[in-house]
Every structure is written in structure tokens, then in C-alpha cells.
Amino acid sequence: MPMQAAEIEALIKAALPDAQVTIEDLAGDGDHWAATVVSSAFKGISRVKQHQIVYAALQGRMGGELHALALQTSAPT
């Protein structure tokens, strides 16, 4: 069963409580998502590490319930 946008957002916010999260369904099928995540936790760390933090927040659902996620991360400006 595909994941819902609210579930993706809740998982990310559970790991990054200050995060501003925007989720978009790219294909209208509930399987292909884009997420923009802005969090102070990303300040001073590489983009790769930022993405790893978000993927860890998804608790192993990437590649299963969550088929595809285009991810943009940044620290607040």
C-alpha cells in the first residue's frame, strides 16, 4: 500500500521536530513523491548527511511502501 503525504511528513517531523516539510505527489499515484525539508539540524553538515538523516527518519520504508522520493534539504537561512 502506498504511503500518504501526511505519514511521510509525520515521520520526518518526528525525527526533526523543527523541520518545515513540503510534500508533493509527483505522479498522482501515491508512489512518487518530492519532499523539501528545511531544518536547523542540517546546519553545517553535508547534503549527503542531510539526506541520510531524512532517509533514517523514514524507518526503512524507502524502496518498500515509499517507492520514490525526490529530496531537497537545507538549513534555514
Secondary structure per residue as TSV (DSSP state, phi and psi in degrees):
chain	resnum	aa	ss	phi	psi
A	1	M	-	360.0	131.2
A	2	P	-	-64.7	155.1
A	3	M	-	-83.2	151.6
A	4	Q	-	-93.2	153.1
A	5	A	H	-56.1	-41.2
A	6	A	H	-63.6	-35.1
A	7	E	H	-70.0	-41.8
A	8	I	H	-61.1	-47.6
A	9	E	H	-61.3	-43.1
A	10	A	H	-63.0	-41.1
A	11	L	H	-63.7	-43.4
A	12	I	H	-65.9	-44.0
A	13	K	H	-68.8	-27.0
A	14	A	H	-64.9	-37.0
A	15	A	H	-85.6	-29.1
A	16	L	-	-130.9	78.8
A	17	P	T	-57.2	-28.1
A	18	D	T	-88.0	0.1
A	19	A	-	-66.1	141.2
A	20	Q	E	-98.2	118.5
A	21	V	E	-121.1	129.0
A	22	T	E	-121.4	126.6
A	23	I	E	-117.7	136.2
A	24	E	E	-132.9	132.8
A	25	D	E	-83.3	110.1
A	26	L	S	-74.1	-31.4
A	27	A	S	-118.7	-2.4
A	28	G	S	74.9	12.2
A	29	D	S	-110.9	-0.1
A	30	G	S	73.5	5.6
A	31	D	S	-112.5	-21.0
A	32	H	E	-121.5	108.3
A	33	W	E	-120.1	156.5
A	34	A	E	-123.2	137.9
A	35	A	E	-131.4	135.6
A	36	T	E	-113.4	124.8
A	37	V	E	-126.8	122.2
A	38	V	E	-118.0	122.5
A	39	S	-	-148.6	143.5
A	40	S	G	-66.3	-19.6
A	41	A	G	-63.7	-18.7
A	42	F	G	-86.4	-7.5
A	43	K	T	-61.2	124.1
A	44	G	T	80.3	7.1
A	45	I	S	-117.6	157.3
A	46	S	-	-66.8	158.4
A	47	R	H	-60.5	-38.7
A	48	V	H	-60.6	-46.4
A	49	K	H	-64.4	-38.0
A	50	Q	H	-58.8	-46.4
A	51	H	H	-65.0	-38.9
A	52	Q	H	-61.8	-38.0
A	53	I	H	-62.7	-44.1
A	54	V	H	-66.6	-44.4
A	55	Y	H	-61.5	-38.9
A	56	A	H	-63.0	-36.9
A	57	A	H	-63.1	-26.2
A	58	L	T	-80.7	-0.1
A	59	Q	T	51.3	48.4
A	60	G	T	78.7	6.6
A	61	R	-	-80.2	-17.6
A	62	M	B	-62.1	129.6
A	63	G	T	88.2	-10.2
A	64	G	T	-115.2	-99.5
A	65	E	T	-60.7	-33.2
A	66	L	B	-107.9	101.8
A	67	H	-	-71.8	-47.6
A	68	A	E	-146.2	137.2
A	69	L	E	-139.5	111.7
A	70	A	E	-82.9	121.2
A	71	L	E	-119.4	131.8
A	72	Q	E	-124.1	127.9
A	73	T	E	-129.7	152.3
A	74	S	E	-166.0	162.6
A	75	A	-	-88.5	154.5
A	76	P	-	-62.4	149.1
A	77	T	-	-94.9	360.0
